[in-house]
Amino acid sequence: MFIFIEIAVLGMALLRVLSGSIEIFAAILMIKFNSVEKALMVNSSLALVGPIILILTTTIGVLGMVGNISLGKILWIFLGVSCILIGVKS
């Protein structure tokens, strides 16, 4: 029996797996360096990964729904993501 997985869902899931793998790798680096300063540098570099993954997964999801959703709702989604990123940045 075959299970059909939508391409958009698969892409979103793979991005989240990649993001989680980067987080685990960062934790391993922190332990390897065994220095608060270097661990802080590694942690700070992760601040770039999170928003990028958020934007990419949201974009893939919206593109996957583009036939089922109006342009106005797509704009609201991206406005919401923008508000999240602005709120986190401050």
C-alpha positions in Angstrom: 0.0 0.0 0.0 1.3 3.4 -1.0 1.0 6.5 1.2 0.8 9.8 -0.7 2.7 12.6 1.0 2.2 16.1 -0.4 5.4 17.7 -1.7 4.9 20.8 0.3 4.5 18.8 3.5 7.6 16.8 2.8 9.6 19.9 2.1 8.4 21.6 5.3 9.2 18.4 7.3 12.7 18.1 5.7 13.4 21.8 6.6 12.4 21.1 10.2 14.7 18.0 10.3 17.5 20.1 8.9 16.9 22.8 11.5 16.8 20.2 14.3 20.0 18.7 13.0 21.7 22.1 13.0 20.6 22.6 16.6 22.0 19.2 17.7 25.2 19.9 15.9 25.5 23.3 17.7 25.0 21.6 21.1 27.8 19.2 20.3 30.0 22.1 19.3 29.3 23.8 22.6 30.2 20.7 24.5 33.4 20.2 22.4 34.6 23.8 22.9 33.8 23.7 26.6 34.0 27.5 26.7 31.2 29.9 27.7 32.4 32.5 25.2 32.5 30.1 22.3 29.2 28.5 23.3 27.7 32.0 23.2 29.0 32.5 19.7 27.6 29.2 18.5 24.2 30.0 20.2 24.2 33.5 18.6 24.8 32.0 15.2 21.6 29.9 15.7 19.7 33.2 15.8 20.0 33.3 12.0 18.9 29.7 11.4 15.5 29.9 13.2 14.0 32.9 11.3 15.3 31.6 8.0 13.7 28.1 8.6 10.4 29.9 9.7 10.3 31.9 6.6 11.1 29.0 4.3 8.6 26.6 5.8 5.8 29.2 5.8 6.6 30.0 2.2 6.5 26.4 1.2 3.2 25.9 3.1 1.6 28.9 1.5 2.7 27.9 -1.9 1.3 24.5 -1.3 -2.1 26.1 -0.5 -2.0 28.8 -3.2 -4.9 27.2 -5.1 -7.1 27.0 -2.0 -6.5 30.3 -0.4 -7.2 33.9 -1.5 -4.5 36.5 -2.0 -5.7 38.5 0.9 -5.2 35.6 3.3 -1.7 35.0 1.9 -0.8 38.6 2.6 -2.2 38.2 6.2 0.0 35.1 6.7 3.1 36.9 5.6 2.2 40.0 7.7 1.9 37.7 10.7 5.2 36.1 10.1 6.7 39.6 9.7 5.2 40.6 13.0 6.8 37.5 14.7 10.2 38.3 13.3 10.0 42.0 14.3 8.8 41.0 17.8 11.7 38.6 18.2 14.3 41.1 16.9 13.4 43.8 19.4 
